[in-house]
Amino acid sequence: MKSLFRTLFTAIALVFFVQNASASHNAGGDLHYEYVSSTGSSHKYKIYMRLYRDNNGITLPTSATIYACSANYATVSATLTETTPSTSGSGVVAPTLFDCVSSASAGVTIHVVTYEGEITIPGNAPDWTFSFSTCCRNPAVDNIVNPSSQGFYIEAKLNNQIGQNTSPEFVSEPVRAFCTGRTFNWKQSSVEPDGDSIYYRITHVKAGASSNCTPTNINYAAGWTYDQPITTSPANSLTMNPSSGLITFKPSAVEIDVMAVTIDEYRYDSVLYVWRKIGEVNRDMQIAIASACTPNAQAGVQLDYQAPGIYQDPDNGLPTVDYNCLDSTVTLKFKVKLDCSSISPDGTDFRLTKPDGQPLAIESFTANCDNNYEATQMTIKLYKPLSKNGKYFLYSKVGNDGNTLLNKCGFPMNEFDTIQLNVTGCFNAIYEMENVTIEEDKNPVIEWSADTSSYPDYLFQEWQIFRKDPGQTQYQKVGTVFNQYKYDFKDNQIGFIKVDQDSYEYRIDMKLNDDMQGETNSIESMLLERSNGMVPIIDPDTMSVDLIWNQYNGWAVDSYTVFLQEKIGGTWMGEWIHDHVASPQNPVLAPDTTYRMFLELAPGEYRVCVRTTDPIDTQYTAYSNCLPIIINTPPYPDTVVVPNFITPNGDNVNDGFIIQNIDDYEDLSQLTIYNRWGDRVWQSEYLYDNANPWRGTNQNGTKLADGVYMYTLELVNASDDYEYSVNGTVTIMDAQ
């Protein structure tokens, strides 16, 4: 904790040296070397040096002397020449110094002066040191003892026993001004041209004579140490990532500090199979901490609404950028540089919603981070492109890293800051329902068509099939087709019993790029029934069956065809067009949906169905369900009476299949029940017992579904020389 006296002294010193400086104030520097060539045992290196100077002092010289020292060789020296565009020695202002703090608050202005030159070392040694020293440091520095009397020393080291080497080079800006109360991420970026491994660490600031490469560590004032060179909150919480060089800290006091960072360089020795240190470079830095950052910095991460292409939406006032359909990246530009370390690596700092309000997944962020690990621009990559016309909304949120984006000054982006993406020029996918047909009297089959040229087929995901059941107002999804070139779907949820009971309405939708493109028109299946609502048993007086079905709405129907098929050997054979069976109509002209069929058929099992064909696109034919027709030969003598329906609901009325006069047949009276597919579901003992009749169950006693079933009754009475088989249908109606 600083005393009030020390704080006042620092403020007074800042003012004093702004107005009365008379000597050069070194605010930092670094140097690095580059291998050039070898001649015999001598090796030529190029030295690059940057010095950072407080402009309140005198200008730096236009040349500087550096030394190379080793315990194995005599010290050599070389002169470096200033390469800054201006040869005045003043250099250029450090470009990032006042990004967060105003020049008045920082108390200093730093110039950068660059030098370069060549030096030849006479041989290989493990301890070469390139060094430079000068006077003096800023007397307003707080964290070292007697700053005005302290010198300035920087160095780089080389071990060239296992090969010549080019050192890492610091490429991030070393001079910064910060403000109290914010967390900063300060990147010490470097370039390592040889592919060696590097390791970052905080080290002592030094002073000493460069001519013999013998620096001494400068003592830190009470309350600071070399690895905690800044007053922070909480205390001693400054950290440095050794792999990335990222320094993280939260300054808590107004002060001017110095600190040093070293990069150690390692190379693998393939002879000894060990990692050996081959080089080292260090950087000396002066840091200014002000009480407050600029208002622009305190505003946090802000989109640059003055960037080209951004305008205000006249309806909602949101900043808006126009995008084209199928764009898959979104670019954001910021007023104050972004701290790249605050970007959540999983892309969760933003959320993008589509015009319908549904989210559009973000795959990743690519920030154009500079050497300081800061960015003025970010590119958002989407998992799926923008594919719907309308307004998308991109807004900031707290990512999985626990924060929104931070600007380089540690201030966050407001959660839910929004930019609008106006998307135009998207496609209109063309597809439509074509047909709903009952396939082989078993299941509804839905057919549709699509114009694949009307949408990008690579965005296709699935067809979705929807059905509306009788008495319902909403459609329910009943199926999915993932092959975009498959245009039909069998609804196995509706089986052979249900197709005889109701009509079902269908429509489809297509999913492209996670967007539903819109439901099609609907088509209803045809339901064929007897006009009195019962199964088609032949009227014995007229030998006819009266049929009725619903108007088909798949196309403009001009006619229907009513036809019969006969079951032979368990297979439906042939097709008998209705006019072949004494019909006065040929065909049934729409919109009529009733028909009386006159029958003159031999005994057997038949079914009657209705169909209609699209008069324009004849590839589509819609079939109704089919109704069974049983033509029986009456038994001789006609003694048994068989019921045609039962109601097994437990009310003791018509619960069982009671056959009158069945007791007249003493040798065989066996009843067998079949479903409509010809599968046997129940069979009695050899002698049918009306006291224990069939009650509409299968052989295991499980109740069968309501519907029409076929039966065969085998009868034998040897005393009368009578043997006969009676066939017919029975309807189960579990009326409650």
N, C-alpha and C positions, 0 to 999 in steps of 0.2 A: 504494500500500500504506500503510495507516494504521499509525502507531506505536502501541506498547502504551500510551504516555502519553496519546495522543489518545483511544484507546478507553476508558481508565479515566476520562478527563475527561468524556467523553460520558455514561458511566454515572453519575458523581457529579453532573453537571449535571441529569440527569433526576430523580434523587432529590431534589436541592436544590429544584428548581422545583416539584416536586409538593408539597413541604411548605412552601415559603416564597415562592411567587409573590405579587407585589403589584401587578403592572400587567397591563393587557390584552395578551394574546399573540395576535396575528392569525395564523391558520393558513391563510389563503387567502381567495379571493373572486372574484366575477365580476359583471359588469353587462352588460345589453343594453337596447336601446331599441326602442320601437314607435311608428310614425308614427300620429298621432291626427287632425290636421286642419290646414288652412291658412286664414289670414285675410290677404288681401293678400300681402305678401312675407314675413310671419311664419309660422312653422310650429311646431306644437305636437307634442311627443314625450313619451311616457310612459317613464320610466326604472325598470327593475327591478334591484335589487342584492341579492346574497347575500354575507354575510361569515361566515367560519368562524373560530371563536374557541376557543382553548385555555381550558378552564374553570378552569385554575389561576390565571388572572388575574382582574382586576375585570370586571364586566359591561359590555357595550357600551351606548352611549346608545340612547335610543328614537327618535332621529332622526339624520339624516346629511345633510351638504351636498355636492352635486355641482356641477361647473362645466362650462360649454360654451365652448370657445375656438376662435377662427379668426383668421388673420392679417388677414382682411377686415372683421371686426366686433369690437366690444367684447365682452369676456367677460361671460357671464350665468351666474347660479347659480339653484339651486332646492333646497328642503328635501325630503328623502325621509323618510317616516314608517315606523316599524317595523310590519310586518304579521304577525309571528310570533304565534301564539295567545296566548302569554304576553308581557306588556309589560314584563317584568322585565329584558329585555336579555340573558337567558341563552340563549334560543332552545331548540331541540330537539337532542338528540344526533344526530350524523351517522349515518344508519341502517345504513350498510354498513361502518362503521369496524372493528368487531370480528368480522366474519364469518370471518376467517382467524386473527387474533391476539387473545389475551385482552387486556383492558384493562390488566392488570398488565404484560404483555410490551410493549404498545405504548408505555407511559409517558405517554400523553396521552389526554384525552377531549375531543372536539371538539363544540362546539355550532354549529348553523346558525341565523343570524338573517337575516331577509328584510326588505327595505325597498322602497317604491315611491313615486313622485310624478311630477309633470309639469313640464316645462321648455319654454319657448318660445324658439326661436332666430330671429334677426331677418331671415335671408335665406338664399340658396343660396351654398354655397362648397364647394370640393373638399377642405377640410381641417378640418372640424368634429371636435373631440375632446371626448368626455364623460369626465370624470375624477373620481376619488376617491382621497384619501390619508389615512393615519392613522399612528399609532404603536401598537404596536411589534411586532417579531417575537420568536419564542421564542428565548431565549438558548441553548437546548440544540441548536439547529440546527447541523449539522456542515459542510454543504457551501458556506457563504458566509462571507466575512470579517466578523468582529465582528458576529455576528447580533443581539446585544442592542442595538446602536446603529443598526441599520438600520430605516428606515421601511418602509411598505407602500403600494403604489400600484397601482391597476387603472384601465383605460380602455377605451373603445369609440370607434371612429371612423366618420365619415359623410362621403360625397361625395354631396351632393344636387343637383349640377348637371345630372344626367341623370334626375332624378325623385326623389321622396321614397322613403324606404326603411325597412323594418323589418329589424333585424339578426338574424343567427342567435342562437339561445339554447342554451346548454349545458343539457342535461337529465340527464346522468349525474352520479353522485356524485363530487365532486372530492377527498374526503378518504378515504384508505385506509391500512391498515396491512398490511405484507407480512412474509414471513419469508425467511430466507436459504436458498439451495440449491434453490429451485424457480423454474421459468419462469412468469411471469405475463403475461397478456394483459389490458391495462387500456384500456377503451374510453372515448374522449372523444366521447360522442354529442351531437348537436345537432339542432335543428329549424330549418329555413330556410323561413319562411312564404311568401316571394315567388317561390320557384322559382329563385333565383339559384344560381350555381355557387359551391361553397365548397372551401377548401383548408386543411388542418391543418398546423401547424408548431410545433416547440418553440422558445421565445423566452427572452429574459432575464427574470429577476425584477427588479422595479424599485422604486425609492423616489423621492420628490420631492414637490413642492408641487402640489396639485390646482388651486389658484387660478389658476395660469398654464399648467397642462397641460404642464409641462416636466420629465418624469421623467429619471432617470439609471439606467443599468444597474448593478446591484449586482455587485461583484467576487466571483468564486467562489474558494474556498480551493484550495490546491494539491491536485492529484489529481482535481478536478472541473471541468467546463465547463458552460456553459448547456445544451448539447445532449447532454451526458453527466452529468446531475446526480445519478446514483446509482452507487455502486460495484457493478460487475457482474462476472460470470464468464461468458465471457472478458471481459477489460477492454474498456471502451468499446463494448459490444455492444448498448446500448439503441437501439431503432429506433422510428420512428413512421410509420405508413402515412398519406401525405398525403391519400388519398382517403377513408379510413374513420375516421381518427382513432384507430386501434388502436396502443397503445404496448406493445411486447414487450420484456421484460428479465428477467434472472435475478440478483437481488441476492445479494451475497456478503459483506456486512459489516453489523453492527448499527450503525444510524445514524438520524438524523433529517435529512431533506433537504427543500429547497424547489425547485420548478420552475414554469415557466409555459408555457402553450399558447395559441397565437393561431389564430383562424379568420379567414382572408381571404375576402372575399365579392366576386364578380365578376358583372357584368351585361353583356350584349351590347349595344353601341351600334349601332342599326340605321341611323344616319346616317353614322357614320364606318366602320362594318363592322369594329369591333375590340371586344375584351373590355376593359372598364374596371373598375378596382377601385372599389367604391362603399361598402364598409364593412369593419369589422374589430372583433372582440371578443376580449378576452383573459381568461385565467383564471390565478390564482396559487394554488398548491397546496402543502400541507405533507404529507410522506410519512414514515411511521414504518416502520423495518425492524427486526423482532425476530429473535432467534436461532432461534426455532422457532414453527411454527404450532400451533394447538390440536390435540389428538388427534382431534377430530371432523373437522377439515379434513384431517389427515394420512391419515385412512381413505380418502380419495379419493372418487370419485363413488360414492355409495351410493343405492340405491333406498330410498324411504321406506316401510318395511314397516309403519309405523303408519298409513299413509293408508287412508281408508275403502275397503272392498272387497278388501283384501289379507289373506290368511290363509295359514297353514302347511299344506301337504299332509300328512295324517296318515301317508301311506305312505313318501314320500321326503324329507319335511321341507323341500321347496322352497317359497319364497314363491309364492303362487298367486292369480290373478285369474280370475274367471268371465267368459266371453264367450259371446255368442249366435252361433249359426250365421249366416254371411254378414256378420258384422262385418268391416270392411275397414281399421279403424284400431285401433292399440294405444296406450294412454296410459301413460307412465311418469312417476312423481313421485320427486323426489330430496330427500335430507335436507339437503345443502349445495348451494347454487346451482351450476349448470353453467356453464362457460365456453363460450359459444356459438361462439367462434372455433375451438374444438377439434372441432366437428362436421364429419365428412367430408361434403362436399357431395354425394357420390354415394351416400350412404346405406349405407356399408360398415362402420359402427361396430358394427352388430349383425348377427346371423344368426338366422333363425327356421327351425326344423325342424318338420315335420308329425308326426302320430302314427306314421306309417310310417317316420320318419327322413329323409325326403326334404326338401330345402330349399324354402321358400316365399319367393319373391323380395320384397325390400323396395324400394319405389319411391322413397321420400324420407322425410326427417325434417322435422318442423315444430316448432321449439322456440319456446315463448312467451317470447322474449327481451325483457327490460325495457330501460330506457334505459341501463343499465350493460352491456348485451350479455351478460346472465346470465339463467338460467332455472331455475325449480324444477320445470318440467313439460315433457315432450316428447311429441309425437304422431308415431307411426310409421305411415306410409301404405303399405299393401300393394298390390302389383300385382294380386293376386287375393284375394278374401275368404276368411275361414276357413270351410271347407265340409265338414269331417269331424269327427265326434264323437271326442273323446279329448283327449290332452294334447299341446299344442304347447310347444316350448321356445325361449325367446328368450334368447340369451346374447351378451355383449359380446365384441368382438374388435378387433384392430388394424385400423383402416380404411386406405384407400388414402392417407390423409394421414400415415401412419406412427405413429399413436398411437391409444389408446383415448380415450374421452371424458375430459376434464379438468374437475375442479371449479374454481371461481373462484380457488382458492388454489394452482392448478398441480399438484394431485395427481391421478393417473390412476385410472380405474376398473379394477379387476382384470379381466384377460382371463378370459373364460368365467364371469363372474358371471351367474347364470341366474335368470330368472323364468318360472314355468309358467303357461300359458294353458289353462284348462280349458273346452273348447268342448262345448256340448250343444245339442240341438234340431235337429240336422241331418236332412236328408231321406234317404230310402232309394229310390234310383232303381230303377224296375221296368222290366225289359226281359228278353226271353228268346228263345232260338233257336226257330224254327218249322219249318224245312225245309231239307234238302239234296237237291238234284235235279241230274241230269245233263241239261243243256240240249242238245237236238238231237244227243245222242250225241257231244258235243264237249268241254264243260267242266263242272265242278261249279259250281252256283250256290247260294249260301247266302242264306237268307231269315230275317228276325227281326222282332220287333215291340217297341214301346216305349210306355209310358204317359207321355206328355209332361207330364201334370199331377203326376207324382211327383217332379219335379226342376226347378230353375230352368233353363229352356231357354237363357237368355242365357249360361250358363256352359259350354254344350256346346262341345267342341273336335273330337272325332273318334270314330268307331267303329273299333275294331281287330279284325281277323279273324285267328284262329289255327288252324293245321292240325296234326294229328298224323299222320305218315306210317306205313305198315305197318312193324312191327318197332321203332318208336321209342317211347320212354316220355315224351318231352317235347313240348309244343306249340311250334311256331315261328310267329312273326308273319309272315303272308303278304300282308297288305293293309290299307289304310286307306281309310275313307270319311269325307269332311269335311262332307257334307250330313246334318244330323241327322234329316231327314225321308226319307232314302233308306234303305230297309231291305233291300237286296239287294246281293250282290257276286258277280261272276264270277271264279273262280280260273283265270286264264289260264296259271298255271304247270303246271297239269294238263291236258294236251291229249288228243286222241282216242285216242292209243295207250295212255296211262297209265290212262284210265278203263276200258279193257278188261282191265287187268292187276291192279288193286288197288282196295280200298275205302279211303276217306279220311275222317278224323274231324275235325269242325270245332266251334269255339265262338267267341263274340265277347266283347268287353269295351268299355265306354264310358269315354271320358276327359272328365271335367268338371273345370274349374278346376285343371288339371294333376294331378288325382287319378284313378287308375284305380278304377272303381266295383266291380269284381269280375266274374270270368268267369262266363258263363252255363253252363247244361247243354250237353252235347255231343251232336251228331247225326252219324251215319256214313252215307256214301253207299252206295247199293245197287250191288253188283257182280254182274252176270249172267254165268254161265258154263255151258258144257256139263258135265254131271255127270262125264264122264271127263277133263275138263280140256282137251279139244281144241276147235277151232273147230267150230261146228255144221254138220257135213256130214251129209246125210240118210243114215240107215241104209237101204240098198237093200232089205233083207229086210222091214222093218216100215214103211218110209216114215215114220219118226218122228225126233224130236230130243228128247233128254233134257236138261232145263235145271235149274239150281240157282242160288240167290242167297241172300245173307245176310238175316237178319231185320232189317227197317227199325225203327229206334228213335226216330224223330221223333215218333211218337204211338202210341196203342194201335191197331195195325192189325187190322182185322177181315177184310180180304180183299185179294188182289192180282189184277191183271188182266194176262194175257199177251196181247200183240197183235202182229200182223204189218203191215208196210207194204211196198209194192212201189215199186221205183224205175223211173220212166217218164220218159224224156227227161232224165235227170240229176237229177230231183226226186223226193223221196219223196212218193208220192201215197196218199191215203186211209188208213184204219185198219181192219184186219180183226180184230175181237175173236176171241179164241181159240175160242169156241164155234161160230164160223162155219166153223171148219176141222176139223171132226170131233172136237172135244175132248169127252171124257166129263165134264169138270168145268166148272162155271159158277157163280161164279168160283173162283179158288184161295183156299180159306179159310185164314186165319191160325190157328195159326202155321206151317202147311206152307209151305215155300219150295222145293219141287221140282215139276217139271211135265214130263210127256211130251206133246209136241205131235205130232199126226198130220197129215201134209201130203199134200194132193192138189192140187198146184199146176202151172200151166203153166210151161214153161221161162222163166226170167227171174231178176232179181236182187231179193232181198227182205232185210228185216232183222226180227229178233224182239227185243222189249223187254218190260220189266215196269214197271208203275206201281201206285201206291196213293194213295188220297185220304184226307185227314184226315176221319174221320167226324163230327167236331164242327165244325171250321172248314173248310168245303169249298173255301175259296179256295186251299188249299195242296195241291198234288199232287207227289209225289216220283216221278221217273223213274229207272230204271237206265240203264246203258249199253245199247247195242244190238249184237247179233251178226248178221253177214251170213249169208244162206242163198242159195246159188246152185243153181238148178235147170237142169241141162244137158240138151240133146238129144244122145244119143250120135252120134258121126260115123258116116257110112255110106260105104264099108265101115269098120268099126271096126278100123283098123290102128295108129293112134298111141296111145302110152301116156304120159300126162303125170303127173309127180310132184305131190304135194300139199304137200310141204315140202322145204326145203333147210337145211343147217347149214353156212354158209360160214365155218368157223372155222380153215381152213387145215390140217386134219388129213388132207386128201385123201380123206375119206369123205363122200359126199353134199354136196360143196362146191358143185357146179354144178347147174343146172336141165337135166338130161339127158332129152330126149324120144325115146322108143324109136320106131324106124321112121320118123323124120322125113325120112330120105333118100329115101323112096318118092315124095316130092312135089318134082318137079324144077322146076316153074315158079314156085311161091311157097310159102314156109313162113316167115312173118314173125310173130315173137312181140312182143307189146306188154304192158307191165306198168303197172298203175294202182294208186294208193293208194286208201284207202277213200273219199276224196272225189271219186274219178273223175278225178283228175289223172294224166296220163301221166308216168311217172318214168323209163321205159327202153323202148327199142325196138331190135330187131335189124335187120340188113340184110334184103334180100328173101328170102334163103335162110338159114335158121337153121343154125348150125354147132355141132354137139355138141362139136367140138374146142375151141371157144372159147365156152362156154355163158354164160348169165347167172349171175352169182355174188352176187346180192342187193345190187347197187349201183344208183345212179342213172346217168343218161347220162354224168355227169362222172367216174364211177368212185368216187364217195363212197359208203361203206357206208350202206344204209338201216337204219332202226330195226327191231328185231324186231317182228313183228306179221303180220297177215293182209293180203295184197294180191290184187287181181284180175288175171287175164290174159285176153288174147284171142289166139288162134292162128289166123291166116288161112292156109288150105291150098288150093293149086291144082295139079292134075295134068291137063294138057290131053289126054294120051294116053288116060286113063281117063274123060275128060269129068267130072272130079271137082272141085268147088269148095265149100268148107265153112268155117265159122267155129266154132272150139271156144272156149267160155268156161268159166272156173273160178276157183278161189282157190288160192293157195299161201301157206304160212306160212314166214316166215324165223325160224329158231331158232338163234341163234349159241351153241350149247351148248359150253362149255369142258370 
